[in-house]
Amino acid sequence: MFNYDLGGNSVDPEVSEAVSEIAFNKTLFVQKLTADDPIRPEVVNLQTVDQVFAHFNPNIDIEFSKEDGSTVSENLKFTNVGSFSVKNVVNESKYLKNLSVEHDSYLKIMKQLKSNKALKTVVENPETKEAFVNALRALAIELEEAE
């Protein structure tokens, strides 16, 4: 006669005439997975998360701002829930991959500056620091010419 909810609260039968209840062991996931607004609502019967990603093929066009003020446009695609992790987003984007490599290089240089005593003494003295910087610049020019 009466349907009881959690906590012993009774649920009137006429409350959900037009909408069927979702069983407690089911999950309804509602999310906008495309950048375009839908023209009309679409009912799809998808059973798994993989089917949802395959059907909607979520992706986004994004612009990254560079240091010099210019922008880089890329399209990021998401094939599963794991695609939203930082590591996978970085791997999807060429620009973010380059930034990640640059970041790792800077961390290695900082580690060397903190732990390498010979390099530390070179950097502390203004004359040896200038000679070291000039040597690095010459090396960078030589590497660019070799490419």
Secondary structure, 3 states (H helix, E strand, C coil): CCEECHHHCEECHHHHCCCCCCCCCCCCCCCCCCCCCCCCCCCCCCCCHHHHHHHHCCEEEEEEECCCCCEEEEEEECCCHHHHCHHHHHHHCHHHHHHHHHHHHHHHHHHHHHHCHHHHHHHHCHHHHHHHHHHHHHHHHHHHHHC
